[in-house]
Structures are given as structure tokens and as C-alpha cells.
Amino acid sequence: MAVMRSERRSKQRRGSGDCCEAEATMDSSCATKTPNRERGTFSLT
């Protein structure tokens, strides 16, 4: 159940173009959508 929830959540984030720091660091396409200022902060991880 948790896997389905996270999967659906990631799809919603991608659709709205808003990604959490964890996804932004792992998903390059997602990180590209995030503003540069956010990418710089998330780049630490």
C-alpha cells in the first residue's frame, strides 16, 4: 500500500512540476523542472 501511495504521489508531483528535494536529487528530469535556487539548495544532498 505504501508503495502505491508514494508512486501516486510522485506522479502528482511530476504533473504539477513540483518535486520534493529527495526526488529532485534522484530524478534529473524532475530537478530540471525545479527553479535554480531550489536546485542549488537540494544539490547539497
Backbone as a chain_set.jsonl record, in Angstrom:
{"seq": "MAVMRSERRSKQRRGSGDCCEAEATMDSSCATKTPNRERGTFSLT", "coords": {"N": [[0.842, -1.2, 0.0], [1.921, 1.236, 0.809], [3.801, 1.613, -1.171], [2.233, 2.069, -3.423], [1.06, 4.461, -2.67], [3.259, 6.234, -2.535], [4.039, 6.079, -5.18], [1.84, 7.157, -6.544], [1.949, 9.677, -5.46], [4.371, 10.683, -6.421], [3.767, 10.827, -9.106], [1.797, 12.788, -9.112], [3.296, 14.963, -8.247], [5.062, 15.262, -10.353], [3.306, 15.937, -12.353], [2.36, 18.42, -11.567], [4.684, 19.724, -11.563], [6.094, 20.196, -9.325], [8.525, 19.164, -7.14], [9.797, 17.179, -4.46], [12.758, 17.581, -2.367], [14.131, 15.145, -2.205], [13.257, 13.688, -4.454], [14.015, 15.433, -6.451], [16.777, 15.3, -6.38], [17.32, 12.697, -7.139], [15.822, 12.257, -9.485], [16.628, 13.431, -12.548], [15.203, 14.726, -14.573], [13.143, 15.758, -13.126], [14.477, 17.462, -11.435], [15.331, 19.31, -13.236], [13.054, 20.69, -13.769], [12.6, 22.085, -11.458], [13.171, 25.27, -9.891], [16.252, 27.171, -10.235], [17.285, 28.175, -7.853], [16.191, 26.436, -5.997], [17.294, 24.045, -6.823], [19.971, 24.468, -6.274], [19.964, 24.446, -3.489], [19.066, 21.875, -2.951], [21.061, 20.495, -4.085], [23.013, 19.986, -2.29], [22.516, 17.545, -1.076]], "CA": [[0.0, 0.0, 0.0], [2.803, 2.409, 0.89], [4.446, 1.785, -2.476], [1.241, 2.685, -4.312], [0.881, 5.852, -2.235], [4.426, 7.018, -2.965], [4.035, 6.122, -6.647], [0.819, 8.119, -6.953], [2.403, 10.988, -5.016], [5.411, 11.142, -7.349], [3.105, 11.166, -10.372], [1.128, 14.072, -8.921], [4.339, 15.98, -8.17], [5.589, 15.467, -11.698], [2.27, 16.593, -13.141], [2.283, 19.823, -11.175], [6.004, 20.312, -11.758], [6.674, 20.481, -8.018], [9.144, 17.937, -6.625], [10.458, 17.306, -3.164], [14.209, 17.566, -2.503], [14.587, 13.768, -2.427], [13.005, 13.33, -5.85], [14.781, 16.342, -7.309], [18.171, 14.858, -6.428], [17.396, 11.411, -7.836], [15.261, 12.379, -10.83], [17.229, 14.574, -13.242], [14.145, 15.436, -15.297], [12.373, 16.474, -12.115], [15.349, 18.533, -10.945], [15.402, 20.326, -14.283], [11.823, 21.484, -13.7], [12.641, 22.921, -10.265], [13.93, 26.517, -10.062], [17.689, 27.066, -9.963], [17.532, 28.428, -6.434], [15.857, 25.215, -5.269], [18.271, 23.027, -7.223], [21.211, 24.75, -5.558], [19.798, 24.017, -2.108], [18.933, 20.421, -2.926], [22.297, 19.921, -4.623], [23.835, 19.586, -1.146], [22.308, 16.118, -0.853]], "C": [[0.886, 1.262, 0.0], [3.459, 2.688, -0.46], [3.493, 2.484, -3.439], [1.068, 4.159, -3.962], [2.039, 6.72, -2.721], [4.451, 7.149, -4.484], [3.041, 7.175, -7.134], [1.27, 9.538, -6.598], [3.446, 11.546, -5.984], [4.797, 11.546, -8.684], [2.423, 12.524, -10.256], [2.16, 15.202, -8.894], [4.85, 16.309, -9.57], [4.581, 16.242, -12.547], [2.2, 18.077, -12.834], [3.625, 20.514, -11.352], [6.672, 20.646, -10.441], [7.229, 19.187, -7.433], [9.779, 18.197, -5.267], [11.963, 17.198, -3.363], [14.732, 16.165, -2.798], [14.412, 13.371, -3.89], [13.861, 14.178, -6.78], [16.222, 15.871, -7.448], [18.301, 13.578, -7.235], [16.917, 11.527, -9.281], [15.816, 13.626, -11.517], [16.166, 15.403, -13.953], [13.314, 16.269, -14.325], [13.186, 17.667, -11.617], [15.42, 19.668, -11.96], [14.177, 21.236, -14.225], [11.856, 22.439, -12.509], [13.489, 24.16, -10.522], [15.396, 26.336, -9.687], [17.983, 27.253, -8.478], [17.232, 27.178, -5.616], [16.887, 24.134, -5.572], [19.571, 23.224, -6.455], [21.134, 24.265, -4.118], [19.763, 22.501, -2.017], [20.218, 19.746, -3.399], [23.205, 19.449, -3.487], [23.709, 18.093, -0.892], [22.665, 15.373, -2.116]], "O": [[0.619, 2.223, -0.723], [3.65, 3.842, -0.846], [3.894, 3.381, -4.18], [0.945, 5.005, -4.849], [1.826, 7.809, -3.255], [4.834, 8.19, -5.018], [3.349, 7.978, -8.014], [1.007, 10.484, -7.34], [3.416, 12.728, -6.328], [5.254, 12.496, -9.32], [2.463, 13.322, -11.193], [1.926, 16.273, -9.454], [5.044, 17.472, -9.922], [4.956, 17.092, -13.354], [2.005, 18.896, -13.732], [3.708, 21.741, -11.299], [7.708, 21.31, -10.427], [6.489, 18.221, -7.249], [10.236, 19.302, -4.978], [12.409, 16.763, -4.425], [15.683, 16.014, -3.564], [15.313, 12.787, -4.492], [14.371, 13.683, -7.784], [16.826, 16.023, -8.51], [19.291, 13.391, -7.943], [17.527, 10.965, -10.191], [15.508, 14.747, -11.114], [16.218, 16.633, -13.941], [12.842, 17.353, -14.667], [12.644, 18.752, -11.405], [15.552, 20.836, -11.594], [14.251, 22.411, -14.587], [11.214, 23.489, -12.542], [14.439, 24.099, -11.302], [15.737, 25.445, -8.909], [18.835, 26.564, -7.917], [17.936, 26.886, -4.648], [17.303, 23.397, -4.678], [20.199, 22.253, -6.033], [22.109, 23.739, -3.581], [20.359, 21.911, -1.115], [20.434, 18.562, -3.14], [24.072, 18.602, -3.701], [24.688, 17.441, -0.53], [22.566, 14.147, -2.159]]}, "num_chains": 1, "name": "protein.A"}
